[in-house]
Amino acid sequence: MKKQLLIALVAAPMIAACQQSEPEVVEQYDPMADDLANAAPVDINSVPMAVGSDDYRCSGSNLLLRIDFIRTGDQMTARVTPAGGDGATLTETSPGVYTSEGNSLNGTPESDTITFNGASCTR
């Protein structure tokens, strides 16, 4: 009997809380409301977007590369980072061909095999 009474006393406030029709609003102030209302529209073509990213192992040298393909508007770039080394950003000069000073890459984000500086590399 005592157990049932205790359960009823504990459950009563929970059940009463479920009967509220709308949640209690604590504060409606938004400190950035004016800034957001007056903000300039964002040009979606100026925002960099990752198109693909993968690791490739090059034959011969056994070099491991991380390649990130990034599109900004109509411009494609490839960020090539060797394991433990500094990365280089290559710009697409023609479809699937990326170059920068001293580096070249042939391939696309969908390619299973790419060529980096003359070496064949696979996923």
Secondary structure, 3 states (H helix, E strand, C coil): CHHHHHHHHHHHHHHHHHCCCCCCCCCCCCCCHHHHHCCCCCCHHHCCEEEEEEEEEECCCCCEEEEEEEEECCEEEEEEEECCCCCEEEEEEECCEEEECCEEEECCCCCCEEEECCEEEEC
